[in-house]
Amino acid sequence: MEHNFPSKEEPEAIENYVLKLTPLGSNIAAAEQFCRDHQFEKCNTWRDGGFYKQPESGDPTVVGEMHIRGFAGDYPLSEHLIASTSVYWGFDKNEKLIEVWVWKTIDGP
């Protein structure tokens, strides 16, 4: 692993970290390399549509013409709660990065 991934940080801090290593304008290969360098559990590339951004406030939107979803993994919050961290990279039709979004979810019984 090239860098330790800050999966337990707040989404905004993670987005800033990701953007330092894959700045806006980066290509798809750079984001795929990021996933490998950080040993994400999963990293899937879709060239046929953008990602569905679901902000805490405001309306959901589709970002980009293509995207990558990287699953950074799970970590325990308590005995019964698990947090999951995913990173989405959205690209324009020229395969240039236009947005990064981090989605954290919490699951429990």
C-alpha positions in Angstrom: 0.0 0.0 0.0 1.4 3.3 -1.1 -0.6 5.5 1.4 -2.8 4.8 4.4 -6.3 5.6 3.5 -8.2 7.8 6.0 -11.5 5.8 5.9 -12.5 6.8 9.4 -12.3 10.6 8.7 -15.3 12.7 7.8 -16.3 12.6 4.2 -15.1 16.1 3.4 -11.6 15.3 4.8 -11.5 12.1 2.7 -12.6 14.0 -0.4 -9.8 16.5 0.1 -7.3 13.6 0.5 -8.5 11.9 -2.7 -8.4 15.2 -4.6 -4.8 15.8 -3.6 -3.8 12.5 -5.2 -6.4 12.5 -8.1 -7.0 16.2 -8.8 -9.8 17.4 -11.0 -8.9 16.8 -14.7 -7.2 13.5 -13.8 -8.0 10.5 -16.1 -9.7 7.2 -15.2 -6.4 5.3 -15.0 -5.2 7.6 -12.2 -8.3 6.8 -10.1 -8.0 3.1 -10.8 -4.3 3.3 -9.7 -5.5 5.1 -6.5 -7.7 2.1 -5.7 -4.8 -0.3 -6.3 -2.3 1.8 -4.3 -4.8 2.0 -1.3 -5.8 -1.7 -1.6 -9.5 -1.0 -1.9 -11.6 -4.1 -1.5 -13.4 -3.3 -4.7 -13.0 -0.8 -7.5 -15.4 -0.9 -10.4 -15.3 1.3 -13.6 -18.5 2.2 -15.5 -18.0 3.9 -18.8 -21.8 4.0 -19.6 -23.0 6.4 -17.0 -22.2 8.7 -14.1 -22.7 8.1 -10.4 -25.8 8.8 -8.4 -24.8 11.4 -5.8 -27.1 11.4 -2.8 -26.2 14.3 -0.6 -27.5 14.6 3.0 -29.4 17.7 2.0 -30.6 18.7 -1.4 -31.7 16.6 -4.4 -29.8 13.5 -5.7 -28.1 14.1 -9.0 -26.2 12.0 -11.6 -22.6 13.2 -11.9 -20.6 12.7 -15.1 -20.7 10.5 -18.2 -18.8 7.7 -16.6 -17.6 6.8 -13.1 -15.6 4.7 -10.7 -16.8 3.4 -7.4 -14.1 2.4 -5.0 -15.1 0.5 -1.8 -12.5 1.3 0.9 -14.0 -1.1 3.4 -15.8 -1.3 6.7 -14.9 -0.5 10.3 -16.7 -1.0 13.6 -18.3 2.0 15.3 -19.6 -0.1 18.2 -20.4 -3.7 19.0 -23.5 -3.5 16.7 -22.7 -0.8 14.2 -20.5 -0.9 11.1 -19.5 2.1 9.0 -18.7 1.6 5.3 -16.7 4.1 3.1 -17.0 4.4 -0.7 -15.3 6.8 -3.0 -16.9 7.9 -6.3 -15.0 9.6 -9.1 -17.2 11.2 -11.8 -15.7 11.8 -15.3 -16.8 13.7 -18.4 -17.1 12.3 -21.9 -13.3 12.8 -22.4 -12.5 10.7 -19.3 -11.4 13.7 -17.2 -12.3 13.9 -13.5 -15.0 16.4 -12.7 -16.0 15.5 -9.2 -15.2 13.2 -6.2 -17.8 12.2 -3.7 -17.4 10.1 -0.5 -20.4 8.2 0.7 -20.4 6.8 4.2 -23.1 4.5 5.4 -23.8 2.9 8.8 -25.4 -0.5 9.2 -26.6 -2.3 12.2 -29.2 -4.8 13.4 
